Amino acid sequence: MIHLLKTKTGRLRILAILEGISLLILVFIAVPMKYWLGNPSFVKLMGPVHGSLFLLFLFNTLSVGVEQHWKFRETTWKVILACFIPFGTFYIVYKILSKL
């Protein structure tokens, strides 16, 4: 795992996994706790964490896309779109980022 920190693509893979985990926690744990149990504290905690990871992922995707000379219509938009879909970043890590 430490070897991933040495490259921008590796760091993007780590961010993708963290962003995906934070989205899953927010959607499947924090939001149901807020609405079913009436406890919004976990949403207040996870919301900013997920938002920060989301922005870091977007900025790093654009940075890696420029560095790797990705064509926006072929690769970059797929990676960006993945962060809006639960489990999407895990798919992108497996299908696109692991091959770079």
Buried (B, 14 or more C-beta within 10 A) or exposed (E): EEEBEEEBBBBBBBBBBBBBBBBBBBEEEBBEBBEEEEEBEBBEEBBEBBEEBBEBBBEBBBEBBEEEEBEEEEBBBBBBEBBEEEEBBBBBBEEBBEEB
